[in-house]
Each structure stands twice: as structure tokens, then as C-alpha cells.
Amino acid sequence: MVDFLDRVAAAETKNNSLLCVGLDPDPARFPDHLAKEPDAIFRFCRDIVDATHDLALAFKPQIAYFAGQRAEEQLRRLIDHIHNNTDIPVILDAKRADITSTSRLYAVEAFDVYDADALTVNPYFGLDSLQPFLDYKDKGIIILCRTSNPGGAEIQNIMTQDGIPIYEVVAQKAADDWNMNGNVLLVAGATHPSELRRIREIVGQMTLLIPGIGAQGGEVSAMVEGARGGGVIINSSRAINYAGSDEDFADAARKVAMATRDAINEAVAAICENIRD
């Protein structure tokens, strides 16, 4: 069985891409021709997938945009569509975790019900709550570390008694204690490049899922510089999803996805050139 990170690596090579296309379907922002369609959420996301699958190394549907619209069945159909028509893995962005018995069911939800290839999870219940996810050895378990939202520092940057910020504790545990099956990744936001750099120092080559470019304002060159030295999956959602508002919305999404992928690749190439010099 091919595991999540192998599939990511294959898509990165095939599409020359580090870009993850997030899927955040908000019906209030859909083009008018989808407004009255009963499966508008599926159709909107499907068209973006079809327009961008050769530019991405992963797709990341955010579960709240589906569950909040009672569109769970459309999410299942979307993931089936991605698996049946592309080679691109699916990250379910759900940020799950709870006591062990509940985490076990959250893992079933993500991996058996939705057939996701990876899942975002919350580390603040500790290892016993993460174990049911980690036991899916071929799946990617993506642990929140330093999130891209402005308020993340309220908790994540609190100092322990040893003078270490909480996000560094999470990074260290993820690298040293929790990655027994080699399927752990970390979320590290592009909006905090200095902290992103520190996370990279702690975890070495571990792959990072990096949100925050595009609509959240993270700078591509600073993000690439901070994350260099290991694997990256760089997410953009709303900037791609809502690049256009007419019937050609998928074409507009493709153009922004291509520009984003190319900007990331140019930043990587520039760093490599500087290292050679």
C-alpha cells in the first residue's frame, strides 16, 4: 500500500509543484449559475479540482464548509471524484482529537467514511488521543503546531517553566515521541516565518503543511526561506477558490493556482541559486 507521503512526493514530481489547493466552498460566494443547484458545493469543488489537478500535490477540503451546509454526502462524492480521476492525495482539514474512544471514531470518520489520505489533528489532548489516528500507518497525521491565524500566539507562544514556547514543545514531541510510524507532519503557518524557521530547526526534514499564503497574506519568499531543509506542502484556498465569480470561475482558479505554483518554484530556485553562490 502506498502511503500518504509517497503519494505527495509522486505528485510533487509529476506536477513540479509544492502547492496544495484548499477547498473552502462558501455558497454565498458562488457564481450565480450555481446558486440554485442542489449539489452546488460538489460541482463548485469538482470544477476547481478538474481545473487544477495538474498543478497541485494535494487537495485540502475543509470539513466545516461541508458540514455547516449539511453537505457531508457532497464531500464524500468529492473525495471519490478526486481519487477516481486524479493521482492527487486528499487532506481532510478537520482538526480532530478528543479522549481516546472519541478519537478512534474521528479516525474512522476521516479514513473509513470519507476515505481521506491525511487528517489535521489537535495535539492538546496528548499522545493517547493521537494514537488512534497514528495507528493508520499509511495515512498522514498532520498535527497543529503554529497556526496561521493572528490569535494563535495567545496559546502557542506561551512559555513553559523551562522557557520554551508551547509550539516548540509540540514540534519536539512530534519529531521525537509521536512519529513512531513515520506518518506525522506539522502545521506551521506562512504568516510567522521566524517561528516557521525555528520549527524547521527542531524537526529536521519532517514535512510541514504551510497555510497562510494568498488570502491570509503570508509572503511566499519568506515562507520558502523559513521552511527550507525539508518537505513542504504549501496551501492556498480562498485566493484560488474565489479568483473568479462568473461561469469561468474554474479557469480563473486555474490561472491563480498556476501563478502561485510558479511563484513558489521561483522562490525555491532563487534560494538554491543563493546557496550555490
N, C-alpha and C positions, 0 to 999 in steps of 0.2 A: 504494500500500500504506500502510495506517495504521500509524504507528509506536507503540512502547510508551507513550511519554509522552502522545501524543494519546489513546490508549485510557484511560489513567489519568485524564486531565482530563475525558473524557466520562463516565466512571463517577463521578468526584467530583461533577460537576454533577447527573447523573441521580439519584444516591442521597444527595446532600447529605452526603457522607462523606469523611473522611480516613483511615478505618480499613482496614487490611489484616488479613484473618483468616488467621493462620498455621495450618497443618495438620500436627500432630505426632502421628500415630497410634501409641499405645502399647497393644498388645493387653492388657497387664496391667491397664489401667485401663478397658477397655471394659465396657459393660453386659453382664450375664450372657447376654442373649438373642443376643449376637453371638459368644459365646466359642467356639463350635464351628463357626462358619460359615467355609467355605474362603476366601471373599472378604471377610472381616470388615473388613479395612483399607479396601478400596474402599467398602464400604457405610457404614462409620462416617464417612469423609470426605465421601462423596456426600451423606449426610443433613445434615451440617453446612453444606455448600455450598448445598444446596437451601433450608435454613432461613435463611441469612444473605446470600444474593447481592444482595438489595436494600438491604443495609446497608453494603456494602464497596466499596472502589475497587480492591482486588486480593486475590487469594488467594496464599498462600506455602507450598506443601508443602516440608517439609524432607526431602531425599532420604535421609538416613541412617535415618529411621524406616521407609522402604520397603525400601531395600537390605538393612538389617540383619535384615529379616524375609523376605528373598527375595521381595519383593512389587513388583518393578520393573514387572511387567505390570499390576498394580493401579494403580500410579502413572500409567502411560500411559493406562489407561482413565479414571482420574480427570481427567486434564488434558483428554482428549477430551470427557468429560462436561461440564466447565466451559465449554469452547469451544462445544459444541453446544447448550447450554441457557442460557447467560448471556452477557452482554456484558463480563464481568469478566476482565481480564488475569491471567496466571499468572506469578508469580516463582518460579523453581526455586532453592531455597536449598541450594546445593551447595559454595560457596566454592572453586571450582576455580582452578587455574593450575599451570603447570609449564613446562618448556622448550617452545620454540615448537611442535615437532612434536606433543608430547603435548597442549598447549593446543588445537591445531587439532582433535584428536579429542574433547577435552572439549566444545568448542563444537558439534561435530556431535552429540554425545550430548545436550546440553541443547536445541538448537534444531531438529535434524532428527529425532532419535529420539523425544524427549519432547515436542517442539513447544511448549516454554516460550516465553513472551513476554519474559522477563528472567531474568538469572542473577546470583547473587552470586559475586564473584571475589576472589582474594587478590592484593594488589599487590606482594608482596615479591620476585617474580622480575623486576620491571621491565617496561618497555614492550614488549619483544619477546615476552614471554609473554602480555601482554594483547591484542596486536594481532589474533590470530585471533578473539577474542571481539568486539573493536571493529569488525571488518570486517562483522559482521552489523548493518548500519546501522539497521535497523528494530527491533532488539531493545534492551532495556535492559541495560546492563552496570553492575552495582552493586558498587562497589569498597569493600572493608573499610577503614575509616578509624579510628574509635574505637569499639570494640565494647562491648557492654553487660555482659559478664561481669566479675567482680571482678578477675581476673588480667590483664585486657587492658593495664593500665598497665605491667606488667613490661617490655614491649617498646614499646608505642605511646607511652609518655611519656618514653622515653629521650631525652636531649638530644643533638643533633648538636654538632659543634665550633663551629657558629655560634650555639649556644644556642637552637635551635629543636627542639621535641619532634617525634618521628617522625610522629605523627599529623598534625601541621600540614604537614610535608613532603608527605605523601600527599595531603592536601587541596589544597595548592598545585599539585602536579603534575596532579592530576585536573582541576582547573579550567583550568590554563594549557597543559599539554602533551598530555594524554591525551584530551581531549574534542573531537578534531578532527571527529567526526561528530555531535556534539551528543546522544550517546546514553549519556553517563556519569552515574551517580548515585553517592552515597556512603552507606555505613552509618555512622550516628552514634547511639550509644545514649542512650536517655532517662535512664539511671542516672547520667549525667555531664553535668548541664545547663550547667555553666560551660564545659566543653570543647565541648559542642554549640553554644553561643553563639559560641565562637571559630571553629569550623568554618564557621558561617554567615557570619561576617565575612570569611573568606577566600574562600569560593566564591560569594558573592552569591546569586542566585536559583536555583542548581542544586538539583534535587530531592534530598531526603535520605530514605532509608529508616531509620526510627527504631524499633528494637526496645527492649524493656525495660520497657514498662508491663505491668500485670497481674501475672503470677506473679513477675516479676523485681523488682517494687517501684518502678519509675520513677513519679514524680509527674506527672500529666497537665498541671497548670497550669505547673509549672516547665519541662517539656519544650516546651510550646507557646510559652512566652515565649522560651526559648533558641533555638528554631528559626524564629521569625517573620522574615519578609522574603524567603521563597522557598517552593518546593514542598516538601511533606512527604507521606510515606506512613508511617503510624503503625501498627506491628504489635502485635497481641496474639494469642498462640497458646494456651497451656495454660489460661489463665483462661477462655477461650471453649470450647475443646475439651472440658474436663472440668468444666463447670459443673453437669452432672447425671450421674448414674450409673445411671439406670433406662431404661426404654424410651422415655421422653420426653426423652432427652438432647439431641436436636436442638432441641426447644423451649426447653430451659434454655440451650443455647448461643445461641439467638436473643436471649433476654432479656438475657444478658450483653453480647452484641455490640451490641445497641441501646443499652444503658446506657453502654457505652464510647464508641460513636459520639457519643451526645448529650453526654457529659462533655467530649469533645474539642471539639465545636462550641460548648459553653458557655464553655470556656476561651478559644477563639478570639474569641468575641463579646465577652467581658469585656476582652480586650486591645484590641480595636478600639474599644470604648467609652472605655477609658482614654486611648487616643491622641486621640480626638475631644475629650475633656475637657482 
